[in-house]
């Protein structure tokens, strides 16, 4: 499950469209074609210089983003993550991971959680990749569950994958992004922006992660601050961040975001947040420090991690093919990265007195690597998530690595 399966889907579709994969020569030609993408300039842009990356600003906006790996001097930027709206009371924080079509599990879990009658109103929500697409609806509450049902079970996800004609893939992405752009534009509208802005002004926070490909760093966007900015380009930027976070590199083209440095205009290249982090719970400076005391009061924060992927190792006899080997290696990398973040977060919660709650997909569901967004497959994941939320063991109080604590 994940991004490489989608790439596999494209290689199959593109190859079939030109009758290349019927011979070993055709496979070799296709591989050469895909490797050539690295040398093809598909998007016009003016890139900024490395020294300017920390001072670049989106014109018309201020205090709308920070680095996910910010230094100790930048920790103040992340203070709102652990602060309640009124500076008192209990804080509920939901972190939703990436996972491609695995987002159906998260959508199902949120729906079942609402049905169980125990789902809180979250003070803070963060989302990465498919989790970024879920996050605005989770933030706005259970009344938006029908949208999650539609997005992840109606078959609409299958329509997002649109391979370009063979000559058009010599650009910035194998897929036409139009369907994804239209989907985001349909749901992320002026009404959503007003609602999120209103909640932001109450002190609630919505964060989405993208990857700045030039910098190879995670960028955390304060979506509520964007919505509440009053800028005429707020809705456009809001949509661009969501699209960027969900744009798998090489499959969907990255999103260019205009920034200014000393009055000069440049374009940053932003893509899938999952390229640098599968899950955002806290800045790396919090997770890595051994002596940092986060600005929170012990016993006042409930952290809920919704992981749209398997976390436990899964044994599988891997087929000796390029795609199978690459897919297995990539899924192992994603799983290892997710485990590391979950484990580091757990250590932070133990040190800071935060209530730790974790749920993840713990059932292996067969899928076809050539069709990872199959509707029946996603419906099964949605059902597993919903039933898990309705069960008595929907949440784990520690990660698998700490099960003996």
C-alpha positions, 0 to 999 in steps of 0.5 A: 500500500502506498506511493510505489504501488501507484507508480506501478499502476502507471507503468502498466497503463502507460506501457499497455497504451503503446503496446510496449510491455509485451516484450523484454525490449519494451520493458527496457524502453519503458524503464529508460523513458521513466528514468529520463524524467529526471532530466526533463524540465516540465515546469517553468520556475525561478528557484531561490538560492539556499541562503534565502530559504528561511526568509522566503514569504508567501506574499500577503501572508505572515506566520502561516508556516514553519519548518517541521525540523526547525532548530531550537531557536524556532521552537516558539513557532510550534507553541500553539500545537500544545496550547488550548484555545483559552490557555486552559482545559484539556486539549485533544490533538489528532494526527492523521498519517499518509498512506495513499488508499489506506486513507480509507481506513482513517475515514472509516475509523473517524466515521465509526468513532462518531457513531460510538459517540466518543469522538471529541472536538479536536483542538488540533488536527494535523494531516499528511498526504491522504491525511491532509485531504481528510484533515479539514473534515476531521477538524470541522467535525462529525457532521462532515463524515458523509464527505469522507464516506463519499471520498473513500468508498464511492469510487471517486479515488479511481478517477484521480489516476489519469495517465498522460499520453506517452509523450506528455510524461516527459514532464513533471508528473505521469498523471494529469492532475486535473481531476485531483485539482477539481476534487479539492476545489469542489470541497475546499470552497469558500464555505469551508474556508469561512468555517475553518477561519472561524474555528481558528479565531477560537484558538483551534489549529489545523496543520498540513505538511508538505515537502519542500523538494528544493530544501528536502525539508518538511513544511508545516502550514497553519491552514487556519491562519491561511483561512483567517488571513482575509487575503484574496488569495487565501482560498487558492493557497489553501487548495494548493497546500492540500494538493501539494501534500497529496501529490505523489512525486513523479506521479502528480506534478509538484505544486509551485508556490510563489514566494518573495525575498527582498521584493523578488519573486521566486517559486518553491516546489512543494510535493507529497508531505509523506516524502519527508514525514509520514506523520506530524505530531510535533517538531523534530526538535521536540521529538529528538531532545532529551531535556526539552520540557514542552510548554504544556501542563502534564495530564492536559493533552490527549494525543490521538494518532490515526495511522493509515497503514500497517505498522507491524512487520508483514512476512511475504515471499517477494517476487524477483521482479523489479517492481515487486522488489522496489515496492517491498523496499519502499513499503519497508522504508515507509513502515520503518519511518512511521514506527520511528516517529510513533516511537519518538512521539511516545517517548515525548508523551511519557516525558511530558505527561501527554495521554498517548493513543494509537490506532492503525491498520492491523489486518493485511488486506490483499491488493493488486499492485497495479490497481491500489485504488480499487474501490472494493479494496478501499471499502474493505479498509473503510469497514475495518476502520469503522469496526475498529472504532466501534470495538472496545480495543480501538486504541492502543496506549503504547506502540508495539515496540513499547508493549512491555512497558 
